[in-house]
Amino acid sequence: MSCGTAASRWRANRKRADGMIDNSAVVMLSPSPYVVMETVTPVEIDAGAVCCAIRKQDIEAAIVSVDGKKLVEPYATNLRARIAAGMKPVIDHRICTTYVPDGARFIARAVIEGSTQTTTEQTVIWVSPDAGYTVAP
């Protein structure tokens, strides 16, 4: 679990007056059916790590798509509530992710409330937002 998670893309798209950065993240929740969630969460850079606290309100405001189509209400509300329930152990806890070079890739290493999460390490690549990549199975 990190501020940018597996099979995802994130983009820091707006610096706020309080110094935080609004981070838009698109995360694949399931390959079949193909479920994607897009959230906006405030992040900050702290000692070279991307840090955030995933908030329930971010999940409640998320855009959820199934097989490429935006999920309509009340189905979206129901699914967001289930997602929030599943993420309860990390909601409102500080998560900091560092990106350690590994050849042409990086290893994303998360620390939750000061505790290293070695089981959640992920290999990631940086791509330009205009490179045409999408989050897909």
CORGI-V622381 format. One record per backbone hydrogen bond with DSSP energy under -0.5 kcal/mol. CO is the residue of the C=O (numbers start at 1). NH is the residue of the N-H. E is the energy in kcal/mol with one decimal. If there is no record, write none. Layout:
CO:NH:E
CO:NH:E
//
This chain:
6:28:-0.5
7:28:-1.9
9:26:-2.9
11:13:-1.0
11:24:-2.7
14:22:-3.3
16:19:-1.9
20:16:-3.4
21:23:-0.6
21:43:-2.7
22:13:-2.0
22:14:-0.9
22:24:-0.6
23:25:-0.6
23:41:-2.3
24:11:-2.3
25:27:-0.5
25:39:-2.5
26:9:-1.9
27:29:-0.6
27:37:-2.7
30:35:-2.5
33:32:-0.6
33:35:-0.9
34:67:-3.5
35:29:-2.9
35:30:-1.5
36:65:-2.9
37:27:-3.0
37:39:-0.5
38:63:-2.2
39:25:-2.7
41:23:-2.5
42:53:-0.6
43:21:-3.1
44:46:-0.6
44:51:-3.3
46:49:-1.8
49:46:-2.6
49:51:-0.7
50:97:-2.7
51:44:-2.1
52:95:-3.4
54:92:-3.1
55:58:-0.7
55:59:-1.4
56:60:-2.7
57:61:-1.2
59:62:-1.3
62:64:-0.6
63:38:-2.8
64:71:-3.4
65:36:-2.4
66:69:-1.8
69:66:-2.7
72:75:-0.7
72:76:-1.7
74:78:-2.2
75:79:-2.5
76:80:-2.8
77:81:-2.0
78:82:-1.8
79:83:-2.5
80:84:-2.7
81:85:-2.1
82:86:-2.1
83:87:-1.7
85:88:-0.9
87:90:-2.2
87:91:-1.3
90:93:-1.9
93:54:-0.6
94:113:-3.0
95:52:-2.4
96:111:-2.3
97:50:-2.8
98:100:-0.6
98:109:-2.8
100:107:-2.7
102:105:-1.6
105:102:-2.9
106:108:-0.6
106:124:-2.9
107:100:-2.7
107:109:-0.6
108:110:-0.5
108:122:-1.6
109:98:-2.4
110:117:-2.8
111:96:-2.7
111:113:-0.6
112:115:-2.3
114:116:-0.6
115:112:-2.5
116:118:-0.8
117:120:-1.7
118:121:-1.1
122:108:-3.5
124:106:-2.5
128:131:-2.2
129:132:-0.5
134:136:-0.7
//
